[in-house]
Amino acid sequence: MKIMISGHRNFKLSGYDKEWIQEQIEEAIVFYPGRAVCSKDKYIGLCGAADGVDLWYLELLHSHLLYYHIYIPFEEQDLYMTKKDAERRKYFIGEARITKKARNREMVEDCNEAIVVWDGTKGGTFNCFQQLIEAKKNIYWINPLTKVINYIKNKP
């Protein structure tokens, strides 16, 4: 099962309960709807390795000893991060099972399901959310604004 994440970057997460968001992401990893507790041979995380939600996801996958693939949208991505986040990103890239240059569209095509941390506003996460709906992928939607979790089942 390949489960991707899409979510806000640090600048858009200010004012939200980051600890709650991280707990919900971990809950989604460990107890994703419709399946038993995750295991290394059955779960592969897909991620763009941006700051914010993406790096939190990578930290959680790494702490649970789960495999992940990184889809790098552009080489200079780390220039838009703090030095600490850029160093963490570099570490995770070095530990990834697969790293490739790709945009969200390819990650959407490759995933079975998705975890989305999205507050309902327009932007990159909104675009990815729309792509997931169009591709009929199941979505575990974590809304940091309302603190509501929705599981959107888009396929049987």
C-alpha positions as CSV (number, residue, x, y, z in Angstrom):
1,M,0.0,0.0,0.0
2,K,1.5,3.3,-1.1
3,I,0.1,6.2,0.9
4,M,1.1,9.8,0.0
5,I,0.9,12.9,2.0
6,S,0.0,16.4,1.0
7,G,-0.2,19.3,3.4
8,H,0.7,22.8,4.3
9,R,4.2,24.2,4.7
10,N,5.3,25.8,7.9
11,F,4.3,29.4,7.0
12,K,0.7,28.3,6.5
13,L,0.6,26.2,9.7
14,S,1.2,29.1,12.1
15,G,-1.8,29.5,14.4
16,Y,-2.7,25.8,14.2
17,D,-2.2,23.1,16.8
18,K,0.9,21.5,15.3
19,E,1.0,18.8,18.0
20,W,-2.6,17.8,17.3
21,I,-1.8,17.7,13.5
22,Q,1.2,15.5,14.1
23,E,-0.8,13.1,16.3
24,Q,-3.4,12.8,13.6
25,I,-0.8,12.0,11.0
26,E,0.7,9.3,13.2
27,E,-2.8,7.9,13.8
28,A,-3.4,7.8,10.1
29,I,0.0,6.0,9.5
30,V,-0.6,3.4,12.3
31,F,-4.3,2.8,12.0
32,Y,-5.3,3.9,8.4
33,P,-9.0,3.1,7.8
34,G,-9.8,-0.3,6.4
35,R,-6.6,-2.0,7.3
36,A,-4.7,-3.5,10.3
37,V,-1.8,-1.8,12.0
38,C,0.9,-0.8,9.4
39,S,3.9,-3.0,8.8
40,K,7.1,-2.5,6.9
41,D,6.2,-4.9,4.2
42,K,2.8,-3.4,3.6
43,Y,3.2,0.4,3.9
44,I,5.3,2.7,1.7
45,G,5.0,6.5,2.3
46,L,5.2,8.9,-0.7
47,C,6.2,12.5,0.0
48,G,7.5,15.7,-1.6
49,A,9.9,16.5,1.3
50,A,8.8,20.1,1.7
51,D,8.9,21.8,5.1
52,G,6.0,21.4,7.4
53,V,3.7,18.5,7.0
54,D,6.0,16.6,4.6
55,L,8.9,16.6,7.0
56,W,6.7,15.6,9.9
57,Y,5.4,12.6,7.8
58,L,9.0,11.6,7.0
59,E,10.0,11.8,10.7
60,L,7.0,9.6,11.7
61,L,7.7,7.0,8.9
62,H,11.3,6.9,9.9
63,S,10.5,6.5,13.6
64,H,8.1,3.6,12.8
65,L,10.9,2.0,10.5
66,L,8.7,2.3,7.4
67,Y,9.9,2.7,3.9
68,Y,9.3,5.9,1.9
69,H,9.8,7.3,-1.6
70,I,10.6,11.0,-2.1
71,Y,9.3,12.9,-5.1
72,I,11.4,16.1,-5.5
73,P,9.5,18.8,-7.4
74,F,12.6,21.0,-7.9
75,E,16.2,20.9,-6.8
76,E,16.3,24.2,-5.0
77,Q,13.4,23.3,-2.7
78,D,15.7,23.4,0.4
79,L,16.5,27.0,-0.3
80,Y,13.0,27.9,0.9
81,M,13.5,26.1,4.3
82,T,15.2,26.9,7.5
83,K,18.7,25.5,7.8
84,K,17.5,22.9,10.3
85,D,14.7,21.7,8.0
86,A,17.0,21.6,5.0
87,E,19.4,19.4,7.0
88,R,16.5,17.1,8.0
89,R,15.3,16.9,4.4
90,K,18.8,16.0,3.2
91,Y,19.0,13.2,5.8
92,F,15.6,11.8,4.8
93,I,16.5,11.9,1.1
94,G,19.6,9.9,1.9
95,E,17.5,7.3,3.7
96,A,14.7,7.0,1.1
97,R,14.2,3.7,-0.7
98,I,13.6,5.7,-3.9
99,T,14.1,9.4,-4.7
100,K,13.1,10.9,-8.0
101,K,12.4,14.2,-9.5
102,A,8.6,14.5,-10.0
103,R,5.6,16.7,-9.3
104,N,2.5,16.0,-7.3
105,R,0.7,14.5,-10.3
106,E,3.0,11.6,-10.4
107,M,2.7,11.0,-6.7
108,V,-1.1,11.0,-7.0
109,E,-0.8,8.5,-9.8
110,D,1.5,6.2,-7.8
111,C,-0.4,6.2,-4.5
112,N,-3.2,3.9,-3.5
113,E,-4.5,6.4,-0.9
114,A,-3.6,9.7,0.6
115,I,-3.3,11.6,3.9
116,V,-4.1,15.3,3.3
117,V,-3.6,18.1,5.9
118,W,-5.6,20.9,4.5
119,D,-7.5,23.8,6.0
120,G,-9.8,24.3,2.9
121,T,-8.0,27.3,1.4
122,K,-6.7,27.5,-2.2
123,G,-3.1,26.7,-2.9
124,G,-0.9,23.7,-3.6
125,T,-2.6,21.4,-1.1
126,F,-6.0,22.3,-2.6
127,N,-4.6,21.5,-6.1
128,C,-3.4,18.1,-4.9
129,F,-6.7,17.4,-3.1
130,Q,-8.5,18.0,-6.4
131,Q,-6.1,15.7,-8.3
132,L,-6.8,13.0,-5.7
133,I,-10.6,13.4,-6.1
134,E,-10.3,13.2,-9.9
135,A,-8.1,10.1,-9.7
136,K,-10.7,8.5,-7.4
137,K,-8.2,8.0,-4.5
138,N,-9.3,7.5,-0.9
139,I,-8.4,10.5,1.3
140,Y,-7.8,10.7,5.0
141,W,-8.4,14.5,5.4
142,I,-7.0,16.2,8.5
143,N,-8.5,19.7,8.7
144,P,-6.3,21.8,11.1
145,L,-8.8,24.7,11.1
146,T,-11.8,22.7,12.4
147,K,-9.8,19.8,14.0
148,V,-12.1,17.4,12.1
149,I,-11.0,14.2,10.4
150,N,-12.8,13.0,7.3
151,Y,-12.3,9.8,5.4
152,I,-13.3,10.3,1.8
153,K,-13.9,7.0,0.1
154,N,-13.6,7.6,-3.6
155,K,-13.3,4.0,-4.8
156,P,-14.9,0.7,-3.7
